[in-house]
Amino acid sequence: MSETVLPVLRLAVLALAAGPLVYYLLSLYCTIEYFLALRRLPTRDDSFAPPVSILKPVRGVDPGAYENFASYCRLEYPQYELVFAMADPHDAVIPVIEKLQRDFPGRSIRYVTDVPRVGENNKVNSLCRLVKEARYDLLVMTDSDVRVGLDYLREVVAPFADKAVGAVTSFYRCAGGGTLAADLDMLGMCMDSVPSALVARRLEGKVQFAFGWTMATTKERLAEIGGWEAMANHHSDDFELGNRIAGKGHRVELMREPVSMVFPEERLGEFLRHELRWSIGLRNVRPAGYAGMVFTHGLPWAILAAIVAAAAGWTSLAVFYLAAYLILRVGLAYAASVWGLGDRNIASKLWLVPVRDAVSSAVWFAGFFTDKITWRGLEYRVKNRLLEPLRDPQTKGIAGPERDARGIK
């Protein structure tokens, strides 16, 4: 019996281990296809330039906060305003914003602190308040650790000339960092976010999500989905925004140019905690897709296949699986970042690709066994996309505030 079963199990493992390699090939195809098409687009038309409200929910002071914010004050665009919101009237970020007001007197810069509690997602609470404060119909919302170029608004606004477009989002290039954890974090964009987004775009025929580093829409489209108030208890607010707008039949477009994400010098523990938080969030918004990610984690499959092949005496096949994994994975990371996004910072970090994959596989597996997260110092349970606050049995209250290394995210 064992003589029959063992060969079958061996072949099954080798067949299943080919799944991630097929996924990497598909990801590489979608990535190359997208960026080649991007390079063939006609010159951007800047004739459409409606006034814009840039909305910034903030909490605490990120590394490089002043320069992050100042990049929005230098934009080459005819008319826009920059509005911040923070729930704490004594937040340490307020002096930074007041310095902006002094340094850029010609810009419309203001902040609000009267943020009503609409739901459990504090970022969305701020966004609800910011939309009411916004003077203009076109809204551009970005995370506090994002830095932009001079033509950022031109890039965001251009797709809205087409009335079928309901939202615009973007990828990012990496800046800052300086620690091993930050380097691993940076690799997430080119190894996971870009490939998975472009594969989903290709297979589904459209973009049905948004990324928090840029979420742009209009008040009219936002009202169609119930405003931010309808998402005030949701964990993955950026996904919800893009998914709901796409669900109304509007297109979600990706910007031609990425923004810059400024990474802190984070510690490994911080990195692992927010990776787990994002994994739990993803499992909640796309449970079937999350389970299917078992075939996107190529490192453990390649190692398992190599062990099985070597045990059978198939040394060349064992080497093939390991080499194919490494070549495709590093090639994909290079194609998405250095070649696609023009992110030169990633080139020197590609040797960490297997390390990042090992961490990602472990975090993905752990994501099946917990639904508890710590987000900006507060503890929650994520269930059916919603945030449920966890009460401290000692104090009967929510755990005390703690500054997140990545600000409002």
GUMIDREN-122953 format. One record per residue (C-alpha): residue in one letter; chain; x, y, z. Coordinates in steps of 0.02 Angstrom, whole numbers. Last residue first. Layout:
+------+------+--------+--------+--------+
: code : unit :      x :      y :      z :
+------+------+--------+--------+--------+
:    A :    A :      X :      Y :      Z :
...
+------+------+--------+--------+--------+
This chain:
+------+------+--------+--------+--------+
: code : unit :      x :      y :      z :
+------+------+--------+--------+--------+
:    K :    A :   -120 :   2723 :    456 :
:    I :    A :   -136 :   2884 :    555 :
:    G :    A :     47 :   2895 :    604 :
:    R :    A :    162 :   2755 :    544 :
:    A :    A :    255 :   2731 :    707 :
:    D :    A :     88 :   2723 :    795 :
:    R :    A :     81 :   2830 :    951 :
:    E :    A :      1 :   2743 :   1100 :
:    P :    A :   -166 :   2783 :   1175 :
:    G :    A :   -237 :   2683 :   1321 :
:    A :    A :   -327 :   2518 :   1305 :
:    I :    A :   -515 :   2537 :   1293 :
:    G :    A :   -610 :   2542 :   1455 :
:    K :    A :   -676 :   2426 :   1588 :
:    T :    A :   -516 :   2465 :   1685 :
:    Q :    A :   -460 :   2290 :   1732 :
:    P :    A :   -557 :   2191 :   1603 :
:    D :    A :   -488 :   2303 :   1464 :
:    R :    A :   -623 :   2316 :   1333 :
:    L :    A :   -589 :   2260 :   1156 :
:    P :    A :   -660 :   2374 :   1022 :
:    E :    A :   -751 :   2288 :    878 :
:    L :    A :   -692 :   2341 :    706 :
:    L :    A :   -792 :   2278 :    558 :
:    R :    A :   -741 :   2181 :    402 :
:    N :    A :   -845 :   2031 :    458 :
:    K :    A :   -749 :   2026 :    622 :
:    V :    A :   -592 :   2123 :    667 :
:    R :    A :   -563 :   2124 :    856 :
:    Y :    A :   -490 :   2284 :    923 :
:    E :    A :   -354 :   2354 :   1036 :
:    L :    A :   -305 :   2537 :   1033 :
:    G :    A :   -126 :   2601 :   1021 :
:    R :    A :   -138 :   2660 :    842 :
:    W :    A :   -209 :   2492 :    792 :
:    T :    A :   -180 :   2337 :    898 :
:    I :    A :   -261 :   2187 :    818 :
:    K :    A :   -363 :   2035 :    870 :
:    D :    A :   -436 :   1918 :    739 :
:    T :    A :   -321 :   1773 :    775 :
:    F :    A :   -284 :   1599 :    709 :
:    F :    A :   -295 :   1618 :    521 :
:    G :    A :   -180 :   1770 :    519 :
:    A :    A :    -39 :   1664 :    592 :
:    F :    A :    -22 :   1574 :    425 :
:    W :    A :     -9 :   1739 :    331 :
:    V :    A :    118 :   1802 :    458 :
:    A :    A :    227 :   1648 :    436 :
:    S :    A :    218 :   1658 :    246 :
:    S :    A :    256 :   1845 :    248 :
:    V :    A :    408 :   1820 :    360 :
:    A :    A :    481 :   1684 :    248 :
:    D :    A :    442 :   1788 :     94 :
:    R :    A :    530 :   1941 :    166 :
:    V :    A :    682 :   1834 :    203 :
:    P :    A :    679 :   1761 :     28 :
:    V :    A :    672 :   1938 :    -48 :
:    L :    A :    810 :   2009 :     63 :
:    W :    A :    940 :   2002 :    -76 :
:    L :    A :    827 :   2124 :   -170 :
:    K :    A :    869 :   2264 :    -47 :
:    S :    A :   1000 :   2357 :   -150 :
:    A :    A :    880 :   2376 :   -298 :
:    I :    A :    736 :   2436 :   -188 :
:    N :    A :    799 :   2614 :   -169 :
:    R :    A :    801 :   2636 :   -358 :
:    D :    A :    610 :   2642 :   -366 :
:    G :    A :    572 :   2679 :   -549 :
:    L :    A :    396 :   2609 :   -524 :
:    G :    A :    407 :   2479 :   -661 :
:    W :    A :    592 :   2443 :   -687 :
:    V :    A :    655 :   2463 :   -509 :
:    S :    A :    496 :   2414 :   -418 :
:    A :    A :    381 :   2295 :   -511 :
:    A :    A :    511 :   2219 :   -628 :
:    Y :    A :    640 :   2201 :   -489 :
:    A :    A :    518 :   2117 :   -370 :
:    L :    A :    459 :   2002 :   -510 :
:    G :    A :    637 :   1955 :   -556 :
:    V :    A :    679 :   1920 :   -374 :
:    R :    A :    529 :   1804 :   -361 :
:    L :    A :    550 :   1722 :   -531 :
:    I :    A :    736 :   1689 :   -510 :
:    L :    A :    723 :   1629 :   -330 :
:    Y :    A :    573 :   1514 :   -356 :
:    A :    A :    643 :   1441 :   -518 :
:    A :    A :    811 :   1408 :   -433 :
:    L :    A :    732 :   1318 :   -286 :
:    Y :    A :    615 :   1215 :   -394 :
:    F :    A :    749 :   1175 :   -523 :
:    V :    A :    877 :   1121 :   -391 :
:    A :    A :    755 :    991 :   -325 :
:    L :    A :    719 :    934 :   -503 :
:    S :    A :    904 :    911 :   -537 :
:    T :    A :    924 :    810 :   -377 :
:    W :    A :    787 :    686 :   -418 :
:    G :    A :    843 :    549 :   -297 :
:    A :    A :    670 :    526 :   -224 :
:    A :    A :    725 :    610 :    -63 :
:    A :    A :    794 :    754 :   -167 :
:    A :    A :    626 :    779 :   -252 :
:    V :    A :    530 :    780 :    -87 :
:    I :    A :    653 :    900 :     -4 :
:    A :    A :    656 :   1015 :   -157 :
:    A :    A :    466 :   1015 :   -165 :
:    L :    A :    454 :   1063 :     19 :
:    I :    A :    582 :   1202 :     -3 :
:    A :    A :    494 :   1269 :   -158 :
:    W :    A :    325 :   1260 :    -70 :
:    P :    A :    392 :   1352 :     82 :
:    L :    A :    465 :   1489 :    -30 :
:    G :    A :    324 :   1507 :   -154 :
:    H :    A :    189 :   1587 :    -49 :
:    T :    A :     64 :   1631 :   -185 :
:    F :    A :    -23 :   1461 :   -184 :
:    V :    A :    -74 :   1475 :     -1 :
:    M :    A :   -144 :   1643 :    -53 :
:    G :    A :   -304 :   1550 :    -96 :
:    A :    A :   -356 :   1560 :     86 :
:    Y :    A :   -343 :   1750 :     78 :
:    G :    A :   -439 :   1755 :    -85 :
:    A :    A :   -581 :   1657 :     -7 :
:    P :    A :   -584 :   1772 :    145 :
:    R :    A :   -577 :   1936 :     46 :
:    V :    A :   -621 :   2082 :    161 :
:    N :    A :   -593 :   1990 :    325 :
:    R :    A :   -437 :   1895 :    275 :
:    L :    A :   -366 :   2058 :    209 :
:    G :    A :   -392 :   2144 :    377 :
:    I :    A :   -311 :   2000 :    470 :
:    S :    A :   -163 :   2009 :    353 :
:    W :    A :   -150 :   2198 :    373 :
:    R :    A :   -146 :   2181 :    562 :
:    L :    A :    -18 :   2041 :    551 :
:    E :    A :     95 :   2151 :    446 :
:    H :    A :     66 :   2293 :    571 :
:    R :    A :    123 :   2185 :    715 :
:    L :    A :    271 :   2108 :    622 :
:    F :    A :    342 :   2278 :    575 :
:    E :    A :    325 :   2345 :    750 :
:    G :    A :    413 :   2193 :    821 :
:    L :    A :    553 :   2207 :    694 :
:    R :    A :    591 :   2386 :    744 :
:    E :    A :    547 :   2536 :    636 :
:    E :    A :    666 :   2665 :    567 :
:    P :    A :    516 :   2755 :    491 :
:    F :    A :    462 :   2734 :    309 :
:    V :    A :    420 :   2882 :    199 :
:    M :    A :    303 :   2828 :     59 :
:    S :    A :    330 :   2920 :   -105 :
:    V :    A :    189 :   2939 :   -232 :
:    P :    A :    179 :   2836 :   -390 :
:    E :    A :    158 :   2913 :   -564 :
:    R :    A :     29 :   2855 :   -691 :
:    M :    A :   -111 :   2856 :   -563 :
:    L :    A :   -217 :   2699 :   -550 :
:    E :    A :   -400 :   2714 :   -600 :
:    V :    A :   -560 :   2656 :   -516 :
:    R :    A :   -703 :   2652 :   -639 :
:    H :    A :   -883 :   2684 :   -586 :
:    G :    A :  -1018 :   2549 :   -591 :
:    K :    A :  -1084 :   2571 :   -414 :
:    G :    A :   -982 :   2420 :   -360 :
:    A :    A :   -824 :   2511 :   -416 :
:    I :    A :   -867 :   2648 :   -291 :
:    R :    A :   -897 :   2518 :   -156 :
:    N :    A :   -735 :   2424 :   -188 :
:    G :    A :   -629 :   2582 :   -196 :
:    L :    A :   -695 :   2651 :    -32 :
:    E :    A :   -699 :   2483 :     57 :
:    F :    A :   -519 :   2443 :     10 :
:    D :    A :   -462 :   2610 :     81 :
:    D :    A :   -566 :   2589 :    239 :
:    S :    A :   -493 :   2418 :    282 :
:    H :    A :   -551 :   2409 :    464 :
:    H :    A :   -733 :   2456 :    449 :
:    N :    A :   -835 :   2541 :    585 :
:    A :    A :   -841 :   2713 :    504 :
:    M :    A :   -871 :   2644 :    330 :
:    A :    A :  -1050 :   2706 :    303 :
:    E :    A :  -1001 :   2873 :    383 :
:    W :    A :   -869 :   2893 :    248 :
:    G :    A :  -1011 :   2939 :    132 :
:    G :    A :  -1161 :   2828 :     98 :
:    I :    A :  -1096 :   2747 :    -61 :
:    E :    A :  -1177 :   2873 :   -177 :
:    A :    A :  -1121 :   3016 :    -63 :
:    L :    A :   -939 :   2974 :   -100 :
:    R :    A :   -974 :   2981 :   -287 :
:    E :    A :  -1053 :   3154 :   -270 :
:    K :    A :   -919 :   3219 :   -152 :
:    T :    A :   -790 :   3171 :   -281 :
:    T :    A :   -652 :   3042 :   -273 :
:    A :    A :   -468 :   3026 :   -233 :
:    M :    A :   -385 :   2897 :   -120 :
:    T :    A :   -196 :   2907 :   -118 :
:    W :    A :    -78 :   2825 :      8 :
:    G :    A :   -231 :   2734 :     75 :
:    F :    A :   -241 :   2615 :    -73 :
:    A :    A :   -401 :   2587 :   -171 :
:    F :    A :   -499 :   2434 :   -225 :
:    Q :    A :   -601 :   2363 :   -368 :
:    V :    A :   -484 :   2392 :   -516 :
:    K :    A :   -553 :   2318 :   -676 :
:    G :    A :   -559 :   2164 :   -787 :
:    E :    A :   -571 :   2044 :   -640 :
:    L :    A :   -424 :   1937 :   -697 :
:    R :    A :   -315 :   2081 :   -756 :
:    R :    A :   -351 :   2200 :   -613 :
:    A :    A :   -332 :   2059 :   -487 :
:    V :    A :   -162 :   2015 :   -564 :
:    L :    A :   -114 :   2199 :   -561 :
:    A :    A :   -161 :   2220 :   -378 :
:    S :    A :    -74 :   2058 :   -328 :
:    P :    A :     86 :   2108 :   -419 :
:    V :    A :     91 :   2287 :   -353 :
:    S :    A :     46 :   2252 :   -172 :
:    D :    A :    146 :   2092 :   -142 :
:    M :    A :    328 :   2090 :   -195 :
:    C :    A :    347 :   2269 :   -258 :
:    M :    A :    252 :   2353 :   -117 :
:    G :    A :    303 :   2233 :     21 :
:    L :    A :    489 :   2259 :    -10 :
:    M :    A :    482 :   2421 :     89 :
:    D :    A :    427 :   2328 :    246 :
:    L :    A :    577 :   2212 :    236 :
:    D :    A :    691 :   2363 :    221 :
:    A :    A :    602 :   2447 :    367 :
:    A :    A :    626 :   2291 :    475 :
:    L :    A :    811 :   2284 :    430 :
:    T :    A :    831 :   2465 :    481 :
:    G :    A :    866 :   2625 :    384 :
:    G :    A :    693 :   2677 :    328 :
:    G :    A :    669 :   2836 :    229 :
:    A :    A :    595 :   2828 :     54 :
:    C :    A :    500 :   2698 :    -47 :
:    R :    A :    403 :   2721 :   -209 :
:    Y :    A :    214 :   2710 :   -206 :
:    F :    A :     63 :   2640 :   -300 :
:    S :    A :    -88 :   2748 :   -333 :
:    T :    A :   -276 :   2781 :   -318 :
:    V :    A :   -410 :   2868 :   -420 :
:    A :    A :   -598 :   2857 :   -396 :
:    G :    A :   -761 :   2873 :   -493 :
:    V :    A :   -700 :   2876 :   -672 :
:    A :    A :   -842 :   2862 :   -798 :
:    K :    A :   -848 :   3052 :   -812 :
:    D :    A :   -679 :   3052 :   -899 :
:    A :    A :   -593 :   3216 :   -851 :
:    F :    A :   -574 :   3128 :   -684 :
:    P :    A :   -420 :   3037 :   -750 :
:    A :    A :   -319 :   3201 :   -750 :
:    V :    A :   -350 :   3247 :   -568 :
:    V :    A :   -227 :   3133 :   -481 :
:    E :    A :    -82 :   3162 :   -600 :
:    R :    A :   -107 :   3351 :   -605 :
:    L :    A :   -123 :   3347 :   -416 :
:    Y :    A :     47 :   3265 :   -399 :
:    D :    A :    136 :   3381 :   -519 :
:    L :    A :    260 :   3449 :   -392 :
:    G :    A :    301 :   3279 :   -316 :
:    V :    A :    223 :   3195 :   -164 :
:    R :    A :    267 :   3135 :     10 :
:    V :    A :    158 :   3009 :    103 :
:    D :    A :    178 :   2971 :    289 :
:    S :    A :     16 :   3061 :    339 :
:    D :    A :    -97 :   2954 :    231 :
:    T :    A :   -185 :   3033 :     83 :
:    M :    A :   -358 :   3096 :     36 :
:    V :    A :   -395 :   3194 :   -123 :
:    L :    A :   -572 :   3263 :   -137 :
:    L :    A :   -649 :   3345 :   -290 :
:    D :    A :   -807 :   3441 :   -242 :
:    Y :    A :   -721 :   3590 :   -161 :
:    R :    A :   -738 :   3682 :      4 :
:    A :    A :   -695 :   3534 :    115 :
:    E :    A :   -750 :   3550 :    297 :
:    K :    A :   -890 :   3423 :    283 :
:    V :    A :   -771 :   3302 :    197 :
:    L :    A :   -644 :   3333 :    335 :
:    R :    A :   -764 :   3284 :    474 :
:    C :    A :   -805 :   3116 :    395 :
:    L :    A :   -620 :   3093 :    359 :
:    S :    A :   -577 :   3118 :    542 :
:    N :    A :   -701 :   2985 :    596 :
:    V :    A :   -630 :   2876 :    457 :
:    K :    A :   -458 :   2886 :    537 :
:    N :    A :   -533 :   2847 :    707 :
:    N :    A :   -613 :   2686 :    647 :
:    E :    A :   -732 :   2638 :    788 :
:    G :    A :   -878 :   2742 :    729 :
:    V :    A :   -949 :   2918 :    712 :
:    R :    A :   -850 :   2998 :    852 :
:    P :    A :   -860 :   3184 :    814 :
:    V :    A :   -699 :   3272 :    761 :
:    D :    A :   -685 :   3450 :    827 :
:    T :    A :   -497 :   3468 :    798 :
:    V :    A :   -495 :   3557 :    632 :
:    Y :    A :   -347 :   3614 :    527 :
:    R :    A :   -307 :   3747 :    399 :
:    I :    A :   -198 :   3778 :    248 :
:    S :    A :   -248 :   3886 :     99 :
:    R :    A :    -78 :   3927 :     26 :
:    G :    A :     -3 :   4099 :      2 :
:    P :    A :     63 :   4106 :    181 :
:    F :    A :    173 :   3952 :    153 :
:    D :    A :    303 :   3958 :    293 :
:    R :    A :    183 :   4027 :    424 :
:    Q :    A :     42 :   3905 :    385 :
:    L :    A :    167 :   3763 :    374 :
:    K :    A :    232 :   3809 :    547 :
:    E :    A :     53 :   3798 :    610 :
:    I :    A :     42 :   3623 :    538 :
:    V :    A :    198 :   3568 :    632 :
:    P :    A :    135 :   3652 :    791 :
:    I :    A :    -26 :   3547 :    775 :
:    V :    A :     63 :   3380 :    756 :
:    A :    A :     90 :   3360 :    944 :
:    D :    A :    -98 :   3339 :    968 :
:    H :    A :   -172 :   3456 :   1098 :
:    P :    A :   -345 :   3470 :   1018 :
:    D :    A :   -346 :   3279 :   1002 :
:    A :    A :   -463 :   3219 :    865 :
:    M :    A :   -350 :   3272 :    722 :
:    A :    A :   -402 :   3344 :    555 :
:    F :    A :   -297 :   3427 :    419 :
:    V :    A :   -355 :   3530 :    270 :
:    L :    A :   -249 :   3579 :    119 :
:    E :    A :   -335 :   3686 :    -12 :
:    Y :    A :   -323 :   3690 :   -201 :
:    Q :    A :   -320 :   3807 :   -349 :
:    P :    A :   -201 :   3825 :   -497 :
:    Y :    A :    -85 :   3675 :   -476 :
:    E :    A :    103 :   3665 :   -462 :
:    L :    A :    113 :   3586 :   -290 :
:    R :    A :    229 :   3665 :   -162 :
:    C :    A :    111 :   3655 :    -13 :
:    Y :    A :     82 :   3469 :    -33 :
:    S :    A :    270 :   3435 :    -17 :
:    A :    A :    265 :   3537 :    144 :
:    F :    A :    161 :   3401 :    228 :
:    N :    A :    289 :   3264 :    200 :
:    E :    A :    431 :   3386 :    235 :
:    Y :    A :    354 :   3431 :    404 :
:    A :    A :    315 :   3250 :    449 :
:    G :    A :    490 :   3185 :    416 :
:    P :    A :    469 :   3047 :    545 :
:    D :    A :    284 :   3047 :    591 :
:    V :    A :    209 :   3167 :    719 :
:    G :    A :     50 :   3118 :    809 :
:    R :    A :   -120 :   3088 :    732 :
:    V :    A :   -170 :   3144 :    559 :
:    P :    A :   -318 :   3141 :    439 :
:    K :    A :   -261 :   3240 :    286 :
:    L :    A :   -388 :   3303 :    159 :
:    I :    A :   -331 :   3386 :     -2 :
:    S :    A :   -477 :   3489 :    -70 :
:    V :    A :   -463 :   3518 :   -257 :
:    P :    A :   -512 :   3654 :   -381 :
:    P :    A :   -546 :   3591 :   -558 :
:    A :    A :   -399 :   3569 :   -678 :
:    F :    A :   -444 :   3487 :   -844 :
:    S :    A :   -327 :   3563 :   -974 :
:    D :    A :   -181 :   3462 :   -905 :
:    D :    A :   -188 :   3323 :  -1037 :
:    R :    A :    -54 :   3193 :   -999 :
:    T :    A :     53 :   3145 :  -1147 :
:    P :    A :    -11 :   2991 :  -1236 :
:    L :    A :      2 :   2819 :  -1153 :
:    R :    A :    135 :   2702 :  -1221 :
:    R :    A :    239 :   2697 :  -1061 :
:    L :    A :     86 :   2647 :   -960 :
:    A :    A :     52 :   2503 :  -1079 :
:    L :    A :    228 :   2439 :  -1047 :
:    F :    A :    199 :   2460 :   -860 :
:    Y :    A :     39 :   2359 :   -862 :
:    E :    A :     99 :   2218 :   -975 :
:    I :    A :    260 :   2197 :   -876 :
:    T :    A :    164 :   2184 :   -713 :
:    C :    A :     29 :   2070 :   -782 :
:    Y :    A :    159 :   1952 :   -858 :
:    L :    A :    264 :   1951 :   -700 :
:    S :    A :    111 :   1915 :   -595 :
:    L :    A :     60 :   1771 :   -710 :
:    L :    A :    236 :   1699 :   -701 :
:    Y :    A :    236 :   1720 :   -511 :
:    Y :    A :     67 :   1631 :   -501 :
:    V :    A :    132 :   1487 :   -607 :
:    L :    A :    281 :   1472 :   -490 :
:    P :    A :    164 :   1477 :   -341 :
:    G :    A :     64 :   1331 :   -412 :
:    A :    A :    214 :   1222 :   -457 :
:    A :    A :    224 :   1168 :   -275 :
:    L :    A :     52 :   1088 :   -295 :
:    A :    A :    117 :    975 :   -433 :
:    L :    A :    273 :    927 :   -336 :
:    V :    A :    171 :    890 :   -180 :
:    A :    A :     46 :    785 :   -279 :
:    L :    A :    187 :    691 :   -367 :
:    R :    A :    262 :    641 :   -200 :
:    L :    A :     93 :    596 :   -127 :
:    V :    A :     59 :    482 :   -276 :
:    P :    A :    232 :    403 :   -264 :
:    L :    A :    204 :    370 :    -78 :
:    V :    A :     30 :    296 :    -94 :
:    T :    A :     73 :    148 :   -206 :
:    E :    A :    227 :     84 :   -114 :
:    S :    A :    137 :    122 :     49 :
:    M :    A :      0 :      0 :      0 :
+------+------+--------+--------+--------+
